[in-house]
């Protein structure tokens, strides 16, 4: 899996409005907010099935109604198309910014 | 909900072998490990039901087969019996250290 070029990365980030590039440029992050704790956990379960299917797993933290997600491709040492696909899948599962 | 006394805290930590006091003394933390990502998520779901029932929610991070948990009682500004009860509930749900 090849790292995204700078151009591919910038195009993806322009589409993924709620996601931001990490300071080191190796990951994208997004904060999801939900109506409450059960909704946040339900999101994590749905996203977990997507992650397992893609064999591409997030680093994520839950505090009450909030889920902070970080996506990177460790094997490649940075961002790949797999991270963009997972970000898009998570966006489809909802939550607000 | 009253903060634990130092003695109550030390007695609880002696029982909760896998948990450690945070540097600021306001929380207990534990790393749980599982056989894989689905097992880690299954643990989180089971623990989430305990947390919601107790209305006492963890701060936790999942990376693949690992779940790092932090328990504190924000309203009290530190550790209370609610944190100890939640730690014990999570221990009963399994995982290795």
N, CA and C atoms of all chains as a GROMACS GRO file, in nm:
protein
  582
    1UNK      N    1   0.085  -0.120   0.000
    1UNK     CA    2   0.000   0.000   0.000
    1UNK      C    3   0.088   0.125   0.000
    2UNK      N    4   0.075   0.205  -0.105
    2UNK     CA    5   0.163   0.322  -0.121
    2UNK      C    6   0.111   0.441  -0.041
    3UNK      N    7   0.203   0.519   0.010
    3UNK     CA    8   0.165   0.645   0.074
    3UNK      C    9   0.096   0.735  -0.027
    4UNK      N   10   0.002   0.814   0.018
    4UNK     CA   11  -0.060   0.914  -0.069
    4UNK      C   12   0.046   1.019  -0.107
    5UNK      N   13   0.037   1.066  -0.229
    5UNK     CA   14   0.117   1.183  -0.265
    5UNK      C   15   0.057   1.305  -0.194
    6UNK      N   16   0.133   1.412  -0.189
    6UNK     CA   17   0.080   1.535  -0.126
    6UNK      C   18  -0.049   1.579  -0.195
    7UNK      N   19  -0.051   1.564  -0.326
    7UNK     CA   20  -0.169   1.607  -0.399
    7UNK      C   21  -0.290   1.520  -0.366
    8UNK      N   22  -0.267   1.388  -0.364
    8UNK     CA   23  -0.377   1.297  -0.329
    8UNK      C   24  -0.427   1.326  -0.188
    9UNK      N   25  -0.334   1.352  -0.097
    9UNK     CA   26  -0.370   1.381   0.041
    9UNK      C   27  -0.455   1.508   0.049
   10UNK      N   28  -0.411   1.612  -0.021
   10UNK     CA   29  -0.483   1.739  -0.014
   10UNK      C   30  -0.622   1.726  -0.075
   11UNK      N   31  -0.631   1.650  -0.184
   11UNK     CA   32  -0.763   1.630  -0.246
   11UNK      C   33  -0.856   1.555  -0.151
   12UNK      N   34  -0.801   1.454  -0.083
   12UNK     CA   35  -0.884   1.377   0.010
   12UNK      C   36  -0.930   1.464   0.126
   13UNK      N   37  -0.839   1.544   0.180
   13UNK     CA   38  -0.875   1.629   0.294
   13UNK      C   39  -0.976   1.737   0.254
   14UNK      N   40  -0.972   1.781   0.131
   14UNK     CA   41  -1.070   1.879   0.085
   14UNK      C   42  -1.210   1.817   0.084
   15UNK      N   43  -1.215   1.688   0.052
   15UNK     CA   44  -1.344   1.617   0.053
   15UNK      C   45  -1.390   1.587   0.195
   16UNK      N   46  -1.295   1.543   0.279
   16UNK     CA   47  -1.327   1.499   0.416
   16UNK      C   48  -1.323   1.622   0.507
   17UNK      N   49  -1.427   1.699   0.503
   17UNK     CA   50  -1.423   1.831   0.566
   17UNK      C   51  -1.400   1.826   0.717
   18UNK      N   52  -1.449   1.719   0.781
   18UNK     CA   53  -1.443   1.714   0.928
   18UNK      C   54  -1.310   1.658   0.979
   19UNK      N   55  -1.225   1.610   0.889
   19UNK     CA   56  -1.100   1.548   0.930
   19UNK      C   57  -0.984   1.646   0.914
   20UNK      N   58  -0.887   1.636   1.003
   20UNK     CA   59  -0.770   1.722   0.993
   20UNK      C   60  -0.643   1.637   0.992
   21UNK      N   61  -0.544   1.690   0.927
   21UNK     CA   62  -0.414   1.623   0.920
   21UNK      C   63  -0.343   1.639   1.055
   22UNK      N   64  -0.281   1.534   1.103
   22UNK     CA   65  -0.205   1.543   1.228
   22UNK      C   66  -0.081   1.629   1.206
   23UNK      N   67  -0.024   1.677   1.314
   23UNK     CA   68   0.091   1.767   1.305
   23UNK      C   69   0.207   1.703   1.228
   24UNK      N   70   0.223   1.572   1.245
   24UNK     CA   71   0.335   1.506   1.177
   24UNK      C   72   0.300   1.462   1.035
   25UNK      N   73   0.176   1.489   0.994
   25UNK     CA   74   0.137   1.458   0.857
   25UNK      C   75   0.114   1.311   0.830
   26UNK      N   76   0.121   1.229   0.934
   26UNK     CA   77   0.112   1.084   0.914
   26UNK      C   78  -0.025   1.026   0.941
   27UNK      N   79  -0.119   1.108   0.983
   27UNK     CA   80  -0.251   1.058   1.021
   27UNK      C   81  -0.356   1.164   0.996
   28UNK      N   82  -0.480   1.120   0.991
   28UNK     CA   83  -0.592   1.213   0.993
   28UNK      C   84  -0.673   1.185   1.120
   29UNK      N   85  -0.730   1.291   1.175
   29UNK     CA   86  -0.805   1.278   1.299
   29UNK      C   87  -0.940   1.348   1.284
   30UNK      N   88  -1.036   1.294   1.358
   30UNK     CA   89  -1.167   1.359   1.366
   30UNK      C   90  -1.229   1.334   1.501
   31UNK      N   91  -1.296   1.435   1.552
   31UNK     CA   92  -1.378   1.419   1.672
   31UNK      C   93  -1.524   1.402   1.631
   32UNK      N   94  -1.584   1.293   1.674
   32UNK     CA   95  -1.727   1.269   1.655
   32UNK      C   96  -1.799   1.296   1.787
   33UNK      N   97  -1.915   1.358   1.779
   33UNK     CA   98  -1.999   1.378   1.897
   33UNK      C   99  -2.136   1.314   1.873
   34UNK      N  100  -2.193   1.265   1.981
   34UNK     CA  101  -2.321   1.194   1.972
   34UNK      C  102  -2.416   1.243   2.080
   35UNK      N  103  -2.539   1.193   2.074
   35UNK     CA  104  -2.642   1.238   2.168
   35UNK      C  105  -2.615   1.191   2.310
   36UNK      N  106  -2.534   1.090   2.326
   36UNK     CA  107  -2.505   1.040   2.459
   36UNK      C  108  -2.406   0.926   2.450
   37UNK      N  109  -2.380   0.865   2.564
   37UNK     CA  110  -2.282   0.756   2.571
   37UNK      C  111  -2.325   0.634   2.489
   38UNK      N  112  -2.450   0.587   2.503
   38UNK     CA  113  -2.488   0.469   2.424
   38UNK      C  114  -2.472   0.493   2.274
   39UNK      N  115  -2.504   0.612   2.227
   39UNK     CA  116  -2.492   0.641   2.084
   39UNK      C  117  -2.345   0.640   2.041
   40UNK      N  118  -2.258   0.688   2.129
   40UNK     CA  119  -2.114   0.686   2.097
   40UNK      C  120  -2.064   0.542   2.086
   41UNK      N  121  -2.107   0.457   2.179
   41UNK     CA  122  -2.064   0.317   2.176
   41UNK      C  123  -2.124   0.246   2.054
   42UNK      N  124  -2.248   0.276   2.022
   42UNK     CA  125  -2.311   0.215   1.905
   42UNK      C  126  -2.232   0.250   1.778
   43UNK      N  127  -2.189   0.375   1.769
   43UNK     CA  128  -2.105   0.415   1.655
   43UNK      C  129  -1.977   0.333   1.652
   44UNK      N  130  -1.915   0.317   1.768
   44UNK     CA  131  -1.789   0.242   1.771
   44UNK      C  132  -1.810   0.098   1.726
   45UNK      N  133  -1.920   0.039   1.764
   45UNK     CA  134  -1.947  -0.099   1.724
   45UNK      C  135  -1.966  -0.107   1.572
   46UNK      N  136  -2.043  -0.016   1.518
   46UNK     CA  137  -2.066  -0.019   1.374
   46UNK      C  138  -1.935   0.006   1.298
   47UNK      N  139  -1.858   0.103   1.346
   47UNK     CA  140  -1.730   0.132   1.282
   47UNK      C  141  -1.632   0.016   1.298
   48UNK      N  142  -1.642  -0.055   1.411
   48UNK     CA  143  -1.552  -0.168   1.435
   48UNK      C  144  -1.574  -0.278   1.332
   49UNK      N  145  -1.699  -0.299   1.294
   49UNK     CA  146  -1.725  -0.401   1.190
   49UNK      C  147  -1.666  -0.358   1.056
   50UNK      N  148  -1.676  -0.231   1.024
   50UNK     CA  149  -1.613  -0.180   0.902
   50UNK      C  150  -1.461  -0.198   0.909
   51UNK      N  151  -1.405  -0.168   1.025
   51UNK     CA  152  -1.260  -0.176   1.042
   51UNK      C  153  -1.211  -0.320   1.028
   52UNK      N  154  -1.286  -0.411   1.087
   52UNK     CA  155  -1.246  -0.551   1.083
   52UNK      C  156  -1.257  -0.606   0.941
   53UNK      N  157  -1.364  -0.565   0.872
   53UNK     CA  158  -1.384  -0.608   0.734
   53UNK      C  159  -1.268  -0.560   0.647
   54UNK      N  160  -1.226  -0.436   0.670
   54UNK     CA  161  -1.117  -0.377   0.591
   54UNK      C  162  -0.980  -0.418   0.645
   55UNK      N  163  -0.976  -0.487   0.758
   55UNK     CA  164  -0.851  -0.516   0.829
   55UNK      C  165  -0.768  -0.390   0.844
   56UNK      N  166  -0.835  -0.284   0.885
   56UNK     CA  167  -0.767  -0.155   0.903
   56UNK      C  168  -0.832  -0.088   1.024
   57UNK      N  169  -0.754  -0.077   1.132
   57UNK     CA  170  -0.815  -0.046   1.262
   57UNK      C  171  -0.777   0.093   1.311
   58UNK      N  172  -0.872   0.163   1.367
   58UNK     CA  173  -0.846   0.299   1.415
   58UNK      C  174  -0.777   0.298   1.551
   59UNK      N  175  -0.717   0.410   1.585
   59UNK     CA  176  -0.683   0.439   1.724
   59UNK      C  177  -0.790   0.537   1.770
   60UNK      N  178  -0.862   0.503   1.874
   60UNK     CA  179  -0.974   0.591   1.912
   60UNK      C  180  -0.996   0.591   2.060
   61UNK      N  181  -1.044   0.708   2.105
   61UNK     CA  182  -1.068   0.732   2.247
   61UNK      C  183  -1.212   0.776   2.265
   62UNK      N  184  -1.279   0.716   2.362
   62UNK     CA  185  -1.416   0.755   2.395
   62UNK      C  186  -1.419   0.819   2.534
   63UNK      N  187  -1.480   0.937   2.540
   63UNK     CA  188  -1.513   0.999   2.669
   63UNK      C  189  -1.659   1.044   2.659
   64UNK      N  190  -1.744   0.973   2.728
   64UNK     CA  191  -1.888   0.997   2.729
   64UNK      C  192  -1.946   1.002   2.586
   65UNK      N  193  -1.987   1.118   2.538
   65UNK     CA  194  -2.054   1.123   2.407
   65UNK      C  195  -1.959   1.154   2.292
   66UNK      N  196  -1.831   1.145   2.320
   66UNK     CA  197  -1.731   1.189   2.224
   66UNK      C  198  -1.643   1.070   2.184
   67UNK      N  199  -1.608   1.065   2.056
   67UNK     CA  200  -1.512   0.964   2.009
   67UNK      C  201  -1.408   1.036   1.924
   68UNK      N  202  -1.284   1.031   1.967
   68UNK     CA  203  -1.174   1.091   1.892
   68UNK      C  204  -1.102   0.982   1.816
   69UNK      N  205  -1.098   0.996   1.685
   69UNK     CA  206  -1.044   0.891   1.598
   69UNK      C  207  -0.915   0.939   1.532
   70UNK      N  208  -0.819   0.848   1.523
   70UNK     CA  209  -0.694   0.874   1.450
   70UNK      C  210  -0.672   0.758   1.354
   71UNK      N  211  -0.652   0.791   1.229
   71UNK     CA  212  -0.630   0.689   1.126
   71UNK      C  213  -0.493   0.708   1.063
   72UNK      N  214  -0.420   0.601   1.055
   72UNK     CA  215  -0.290   0.601   0.988
   72UNK      C  216  -0.262   0.458   0.941
   73UNK      N  217  -0.169   0.443   0.851
   73UNK     CA  218  -0.131   0.309   0.804
   73UNK      C  219   0.010   0.281   0.853
   74UNK      N  220   0.018   0.206   0.964
   74UNK     CA  221   0.148   0.183   1.028
   74UNK      C  222   0.247   0.118   0.932
   75UNK      N  223   0.200   0.018   0.856
   75UNK     CA  224   0.291  -0.055   0.768
   75UNK      C  225   0.356   0.037   0.665
   76UNK      N  226   0.284   0.141   0.627
   76UNK     CA  227   0.336   0.231   0.525
   76UNK      C  228   0.404   0.353   0.587
   77UNK      N  229   0.385   0.371   0.716
   77UNK     CA  230   0.447   0.486   0.782
   77UNK      C  231   0.378   0.618   0.755
   78UNK      N  232   0.248   0.611   0.726
   78UNK     CA  233   0.176   0.736   0.700
   78UNK      C  234   0.041   0.709   0.638
   79UNK      N  235  -0.011   0.808   0.566
   79UNK     CA  236  -0.146   0.801   0.510
   79UNK      C  237  -0.150   0.725   0.379
   80UNK      N  238  -0.248   0.636   0.369
   80UNK     CA  239  -0.272   0.565   0.243
   80UNK      C  240  -0.421   0.572   0.210
   81UNK      N  241  -0.455   0.514   0.096
   81UNK     CA  242  -0.596   0.512   0.053
   81UNK      C  243  -0.683   0.438   0.154
   82UNK      N  244  -0.623   0.348   0.232
   82UNK     CA  245  -0.703   0.275   0.331
   82UNK      C  246  -0.755   0.368   0.441
   83UNK      N  247  -0.674   0.467   0.477
   83UNK     CA  248  -0.719   0.563   0.578
   83UNK      C  249  -0.833   0.648   0.526
   84UNK      N  250  -0.821   0.688   0.400
   84UNK     CA  251  -0.927   0.772   0.342
   84UNK      C  252  -1.056   0.691   0.332
   85UNK      N  253  -1.046   0.565   0.291
   85UNK     CA  254  -1.165   0.481   0.280
   85UNK      C  255  -1.231   0.461   0.418
   86UNK      N  256  -1.149   0.444   0.520
   86UNK     CA  257  -1.205   0.425   0.655
   86UNK      C  258  -1.268   0.554   0.706
   87UNK      N  259  -1.206   0.667   0.679
   87UNK     CA  260  -1.264   0.796   0.720
   87UNK      C  261  -1.400   0.815   0.653
   88UNK      N  262  -1.408   0.781   0.526
   88UNK     CA  263  -1.536   0.795   0.455
   88UNK      C  264  -1.640   0.701   0.514
   89UNK      N  265  -1.600   0.579   0.546
   89UNK     CA  266  -1.694   0.483   0.605
   89UNK      C  267  -1.745   0.534   0.740
   90UNK      N  268  -1.656   0.591   0.820
   90UNK     CA  269  -1.698   0.644   0.950
   90UNK      C  270  -1.791   0.764   0.935
   91UNK      N  271  -1.762   0.849   0.838
   91UNK     CA  272  -1.850   0.964   0.814
   91UNK      C  273  -1.991   0.917   0.779
   92UNK      N  274  -2.000   0.807   0.704
   92UNK     CA  275  -2.132   0.757   0.666
   92UNK      C  276  -2.211   0.708   0.787
   93UNK      N  277  -2.140   0.671   0.896
   93UNK     CA  278  -2.208   0.621   1.016
   93UNK      C  279  -2.260   0.733   1.104
   94UNK      N  280  -2.231   0.856   1.070
   94UNK     CA  281  -2.294   0.968   1.140
   94UNK      C  282  -2.213   1.026   1.254
   95UNK      N  283  -2.281   1.099   1.341
   95UNK     CA  284  -2.214   1.178   1.443
   95UNK      C  285  -2.196   1.320   1.392
   96UNK      N  286  -2.181   1.414   1.484
   96UNK     CA  287  -2.157   1.552   1.445
   96UNK      C  288  -2.015   1.589   1.481
   97UNK      N  289  -1.969   1.699   1.427
   97UNK     CA  290  -1.825   1.734   1.440
   97UNK      C  291  -1.790   1.789   1.577
   98UNK      N  292  -2.094   1.216   4.655
   98UNK     CA  293  -1.996   1.105   4.658
   98UNK      C  294  -1.863   1.158   4.712
   99UNK      N  295  -1.819   1.102   4.824
   99UNK     CA  296  -1.697   1.152   4.890
   99UNK      C  297  -1.572   1.090   4.827
  100UNK      N  298  -1.466   1.169   4.822
  100UNK     CA  299  -1.337   1.116   4.780
  100UNK      C  300  -1.294   1.006   4.876
  101UNK      N  301  -1.223   0.908   4.823
  101UNK     CA  302  -1.164   0.806   4.910
  101UNK      C  303  -1.057   0.869   5.000
  102UNK      N  304  -1.049   0.820   5.121
  102UNK     CA  305  -0.935   0.858   5.204
  102UNK      C  306  -0.811   0.788   5.148
  103UNK      N  307  -0.695   0.832   5.188
  103UNK     CA  308  -0.572   0.766   5.142
  103UNK      C  309  -0.572   0.619   5.180
  104UNK      N  310  -0.624   0.590   5.298
  104UNK     CA  311  -0.626   0.452   5.343
  104UNK      C  312  -0.723   0.368   5.259
  105UNK      N  313  -0.840   0.422   5.232
  105UNK     CA  314  -0.937   0.351   5.147
  105UNK      C  315  -0.879   0.328   5.008
  106UNK      N  316  -0.814   0.430   4.958
  106UNK     CA  317  -0.753   0.419   4.824
  106UNK      C  318  -0.646   0.310   4.822
  107UNK      N  319  -0.560   0.309   4.921
  107UNK     CA  320  -0.452   0.211   4.924
  107UNK      C  321  -0.507   0.070   4.940
  108UNK      N  322  -0.610   0.055   5.020
  108UNK     CA  323  -0.670  -0.078   5.037
  108UNK      C  324  -0.732  -0.126   4.905
  109UNK      N  325  -0.798  -0.034   4.835
  109UNK     CA  326  -0.860  -0.071   4.707
  109UNK      C  327  -0.753  -0.110   4.605
  110UNK      N  328  -0.645  -0.032   4.600
  110UNK     CA  329  -0.540  -0.061   4.502
  110UNK      C  330  -0.467  -0.191   4.534
  111UNK      N  331  -0.461  -0.226   4.660
  111UNK     CA  332  -0.400  -0.354   4.697
  111UNK      C  333  -0.484  -0.470   4.644
  112UNK      N  334  -0.614  -0.452   4.643
  112UNK     CA  335  -0.705  -0.555   4.590
  112UNK      C  336  -0.704  -0.557   4.438
  113UNK      N  337  -0.704  -0.438   4.378
  113UNK     CA  338  -0.711  -0.425   4.232
  113UNK      C  339  -0.570  -0.432   4.175
  114UNK      N  340  -0.517  -0.551   4.166
  114UNK     CA  341  -0.374  -0.565   4.137
  114UNK      C  342  -0.332  -0.509   4.002
  115UNK      N  343  -0.423  -0.515   3.906
  115UNK     CA  344  -0.385  -0.475   3.770
  115UNK      C  345  -0.399  -0.324   3.748
  116UNK      N  346  -0.454  -0.253   3.845
  116UNK     CA  347  -0.477  -0.109   3.830
  116UNK      C  348  -0.368  -0.029   3.899
  117UNK      N  349  -0.335   0.086   3.840
  117UNK     CA  350  -0.235   0.172   3.902
  117UNK      C  351  -0.291   0.312   3.919
  118UNK      N  352  -0.242   0.378   4.020
  118UNK     CA  353  -0.283   0.516   4.048
  118UNK      C  354  -0.217   0.608   3.945
  119UNK      N  355  -0.292   0.704   3.895
  119UNK     CA  356  -0.233   0.801   3.801
  119UNK      C  357  -0.136   0.892   3.876
  120UNK      N  358  -0.050   0.959   3.801
  120UNK     CA  359   0.052   1.043   3.863
  120UNK      C  360  -0.008   1.151   3.953
  121UNK      N  361  -0.123   1.204   3.912
  121UNK     CA  362  -0.184   1.310   3.992
  121UNK      C  363  -0.271   1.255   4.105
  122UNK      N  364  -0.279   1.123   4.116
  122UNK     CA  365  -0.354   1.062   4.225
  122UNK      C  366  -0.505   1.071   4.212
  123UNK      N  367  -0.552   1.122   4.098
  123UNK     CA  368  -0.696   1.146   4.082
  123UNK      C  369  -0.768   1.037   4.004
  124UNK      N  370  -0.695   0.937   3.958
  124UNK     CA  371  -0.756   0.835   3.873
  124UNK      C  372  -0.683   0.703   3.890
  125UNK      N  373  -0.749   0.596   3.849
  125UNK     CA  374  -0.682   0.467   3.836
  125UNK      C  375  -0.686   0.427   3.689
  126UNK      N  376  -0.582   0.358   3.647
  126UNK     CA  377  -0.573   0.320   3.506
  126UNK      C  378  -0.537   0.172   3.497
  127UNK      N  379  -0.585   0.112   3.389
  127UNK     CA  380  -0.545  -0.026   3.360
  127UNK      C  381  -0.542  -0.048   3.210
  128UNK      N  382  -0.444  -0.125   3.166
  128UNK     CA  383  -0.439  -0.171   3.027
  128UNK      C  384  -0.494  -0.314   3.021
  129UNK      N  385  -0.597  -0.332   2.940
  129UNK     CA  386  -0.651  -0.465   2.912
  129UNK      C  387  -0.602  -0.511   2.775
  130UNK      N  388  -0.566  -0.638   2.766
  130UNK     CA  389  -0.530  -0.696   2.635
  130UNK      C  390  -0.622  -0.813   2.604
  131UNK      N  391  -0.648  -0.830   2.476
  131UNK     CA  392  -0.741  -0.934   2.432
  131UNK      C  393  -0.682  -1.012   2.315
  132UNK      N  394  -0.754  -1.116   2.275
  132UNK     CA  395  -0.703  -1.203   2.168
  132UNK      C  396  -0.702  -1.133   2.033
  133UNK      N  397  -0.778  -1.029   2.019
  133UNK     CA  398  -0.782  -0.959   1.891
  133UNK      C  399  -0.874  -0.839   1.901
  134UNK      N  400  -0.893  -0.773   1.790
  134UNK     CA  401  -0.976  -0.652   1.786
  134UNK      C  402  -1.121  -0.680   1.822
  135UNK      N  403  -1.185  -0.782   1.763
  135UNK     CA  404  -1.326  -0.806   1.800
  135UNK      C  405  -1.342  -0.832   1.950
  136UNK      N  406  -1.249  -0.903   2.011
  136UNK     CA  407  -1.260  -0.930   2.155
  136UNK      C  408  -1.246  -0.802   2.236
  137UNK      N  409  -1.161  -0.712   2.190
  137UNK     CA  410  -1.146  -0.584   2.260
  137UNK      C  411  -1.275  -0.502   2.252
  138UNK      N  412  -1.335  -0.501   2.134
  138UNK     CA  413  -1.460  -0.425   2.117
  138UNK      C  414  -1.573  -0.491   2.197
  139UNK      N  415  -1.577  -0.623   2.198
  139UNK     CA  416  -1.679  -0.693   2.277
  139UNK      C  417  -1.667  -0.657   2.425
  140UNK      N  418  -1.544  -0.651   2.474
  140UNK     CA  419  -1.523  -0.607   2.613
  140UNK      C  420  -1.578  -0.466   2.633
  141UNK      N  421  -1.549  -0.377   2.541
  141UNK     CA  422  -1.595  -0.239   2.556
  141UNK      C  423  -1.748  -0.232   2.561
  142UNK      N  424  -1.812  -0.313   2.479
  142UNK     CA  425  -1.959  -0.312   2.478
  142UNK      C  426  -2.013  -0.362   2.612
  143UNK      N  427  -1.957  -0.470   2.661
  143UNK     CA  428  -2.004  -0.524   2.789
  143UNK      C  429  -1.977  -0.424   2.901
  144UNK      N  430  -1.860  -0.366   2.901
  144UNK     CA  431  -1.827  -0.267   3.004
  144UNK      C  432  -1.913  -0.142   2.990
  145UNK      N  433  -1.950  -0.108   2.867
  145UNK     CA  434  -2.033   0.010   2.844
  145UNK      C  435  -2.170  -0.007   2.909
  146UNK      N  436  -2.223  -0.127   2.904
  146UNK     CA  437  -2.353  -0.150   2.968
  146UNK      C  438  -2.340  -0.135   3.120
  147UNK      N  439  -2.230  -0.183   3.176
  147UNK     CA  440  -2.206  -0.164   3.320
  147UNK      C  441  -2.194  -0.014   3.352
  148UNK      N  442  -2.122   0.055   3.268
  148UNK     CA  443  -2.099   0.198   3.291
  148UNK      C  444  -2.230   0.277   3.284
  149UNK      N  445  -2.312   0.243   3.187
  149UNK     CA  446  -2.437   0.316   3.171
  149UNK      C  447  -2.531   0.287   3.288
  150UNK      N  448  -2.533   0.160   3.331
  150UNK     CA  449  -2.617   0.123   3.446
  150UNK      C  450  -2.574   0.199   3.570
  151UNK      N  451  -2.443   0.213   3.587
  151UNK     CA  452  -2.390   0.283   3.705
  151UNK      C  453  -2.386   0.435   3.685
  152UNK      N  454  -2.419   0.481   3.565
  152UNK     CA  455  -2.404   0.622   3.529
  152UNK      C  456  -2.264   0.672   3.566
  153UNK      N  457  -2.166   0.592   3.533
  153UNK     CA  458  -2.028   0.627   3.564
  153UNK      C  459  -1.941   0.576   3.449
  154UNK      N  460  -1.887   0.670   3.372
  154UNK     CA  461  -1.832   0.636   3.241
  154UNK      C  462  -1.680   0.646   3.238
  155UNK      N  463  -1.617   0.552   3.173
  155UNK     CA  464  -1.470   0.554   3.166
  155UNK      C  465  -1.420   0.650   3.059
  156UNK      N  466  -1.293   0.684   3.069
  156UNK     CA  467  -1.220   0.741   2.957
  156UNK      C  468  -1.134   0.626   2.907
  157UNK      N  469  -1.150   0.591   2.780
  157UNK     CA  470  -1.077   0.473   2.734
  157UNK      C  471  -1.038   0.484   2.589
  158UNK      N  472  -0.925   0.420   2.559
  158UNK     CA  473  -0.867   0.424   2.425
  158UNK      C  474  -0.846   0.281   2.377
  159UNK      N  475  -0.886   0.256   2.256
  159UNK     CA  476  -0.865   0.124   2.194
  159UNK      C  477  -0.767   0.137   2.080
  160UNK      N  478  -0.666   0.052   2.081
  160UNK     CA  479  -0.576   0.033   1.968
  160UNK      C  480  -0.564  -0.117   1.946
  161UNK      N  481  -0.626  -0.165   1.840
  161UNK     CA  482  -0.630  -0.306   1.804
  161UNK      C  483  -0.677  -0.394   1.920
  162UNK      N  484  -0.589  -0.473   1.980
  162UNK     CA  485  -0.635  -0.568   2.084
  162UNK      C  486  -0.620  -0.512   2.226
  163UNK      N  487  -0.598  -0.383   2.236
  163UNK     CA  488  -0.565  -0.320   2.363
  163UNK      C  489  -0.671  -0.217   2.398
  164UNK      N  490  -0.708  -0.212   2.525
  164UNK     CA  491  -0.798  -0.108   2.573
  164UNK      C  492  -0.735  -0.047   2.698
  165UNK      N  493  -0.704   0.081   2.693
  165UNK     CA  494  -0.648   0.153   2.808
  165UNK      C  495  -0.760   0.232   2.874
  166UNK      N  496  -0.783   0.201   3.002
  166UNK     CA  497  -0.897   0.259   3.074
  166UNK      C  498  -0.848   0.354   3.182
  167UNK      N  499  -0.917   0.466   3.196
  167UNK     CA  500  -0.891   0.560   3.306
  167UNK      C  501  -1.023   0.587   3.376
  168UNK      N  502  -1.024   0.570   3.505
  168UNK     CA  503  -1.145   0.594   3.584
  168UNK      C  504  -1.118   0.703   3.686
  169UNK      N  505  -1.209   0.799   3.691
  169UNK     CA  506  -1.204   0.905   3.790
  169UNK      C  507  -1.346   0.956   3.809
  170UNK      N  508  -1.370   1.027   3.917
  170UNK     CA  509  -1.503   1.086   3.940
  170UNK      C  510  -1.490   1.237   3.928
  171UNK      N  511  -1.527   1.288   3.810
  171UNK     CA  512  -1.505   1.430   3.782
  171UNK      C  513  -1.576   1.520   3.884
  172UNK      N  514  -1.700   1.483   3.919
  172UNK     CA  515  -1.777   1.569   4.010
  172UNK      C  516  -1.707   1.584   4.145
  173UNK      N  517  -1.634   1.480   4.185
  173UNK     CA  518  -1.568   1.483   4.316
  173UNK      C  519  -1.423   1.531   4.304
  174UNK      N  520  -1.372   1.538   4.182
  174UNK     CA  521  -1.234   1.582   4.164
  174UNK      C  522  -1.130   1.477   4.200
  175UNK      N  523  -1.169   1.349   4.191
  175UNK     CA  524  -1.072   1.244   4.223
  175UNK      C  525  -1.139   1.109   4.235
  176UNK      N  526  -1.077   1.022   4.310
  176UNK     CA  527  -1.124   0.884   4.321
  176UNK      C  528  -1.234   0.869   4.425
  177UNK      N  529  -1.338   0.796   4.387
  177UNK     CA  530  -1.445   0.763   4.481
  177UNK      C  531  -1.475   0.613   4.472
  178UNK      N  532  -1.568   0.571   4.555
  178UNK     CA  533  -1.607   0.430   4.554
  178UNK      C  534  -1.665   0.389   4.419
  179UNK      N  535  -1.717   0.485   4.344
  179UNK     CA  536  -1.773   0.452   4.212
  179UNK      C  537  -1.664   0.404   4.116
  180UNK      N  538  -1.546   0.462   4.128
  180UNK     CA  539  -1.435   0.419   4.042
  180UNK      C  540  -1.391   0.278   4.077
  181UNK      N  541  -1.387   0.250   4.206
  181UNK     CA  542  -1.344   0.116   4.250
  181UNK      C  543  -1.446   0.011   4.204
  182UNK      N  544  -1.575   0.045   4.217
  182UNK     CA  545  -1.679  -0.048   4.174
  182UNK      C  546  -1.670  -0.074   4.024
  183UNK      N  547  -1.642   0.031   3.947
  183UNK     CA  548  -1.632   0.012   3.802
  183UNK      C  549  -1.509  -0.068   3.765
  184UNK      N  550  -1.399  -0.044   3.833
  184UNK     CA  551  -1.276  -0.122   3.807
  184UNK      C  552  -1.302  -0.270   3.835
  185UNK      N  553  -1.372  -0.298   3.944
  185UNK     CA  554  -1.401  -0.438   3.977
  185UNK      C  555  -1.493  -0.500   3.873
  186UNK      N  556  -1.591  -0.423   3.826
  186UNK     CA  557  -1.682  -0.473   3.722
  186UNK      C  558  -1.605  -0.505   3.594
  187UNK      N  559  -1.512  -0.417   3.558
  187UNK     CA  560  -1.433  -0.440   3.436
  187UNK      C  561  -1.342  -0.561   3.452
  188UNK      N  562  -1.284  -0.577   3.568
  188UNK     CA  563  -1.199  -0.695   3.592
  188UNK      C  564  -1.278  -0.823   3.572
  189UNK      N  565  -1.404  -0.822   3.616
  189UNK     CA  566  -1.486  -0.942   3.602
  189UNK      C  567  -1.513  -0.976   3.455
  190UNK      N  568  -1.503  -0.876   3.367
  190UNK     CA  569  -1.530  -0.898   3.225
  190UNK      C  570  -1.409  -0.957   3.152
  191UNK      N  571  -1.298  -0.967   3.220
  191UNK     CA  572  -1.185  -1.038   3.161
  191UNK      C  573  -1.083  -0.953   3.093
  192UNK      N  574  -1.001  -1.014   3.011
  192UNK     CA  575  -0.886  -0.950   2.951
  192UNK      C  576  -0.763  -0.979   3.036
  193UNK      N  577  -0.648  -0.966   2.975
  193UNK     CA  578  -0.523  -0.986   3.048
  193UNK      C  579  -0.452  -0.852   3.061
  194UNK      N  580  -0.355  -0.847   3.151
  194UNK     CA  581  -0.292  -0.719   3.185
  194UNK      C  582  -0.193  -0.672   3.080
   0.00000   0.00000   0.00000
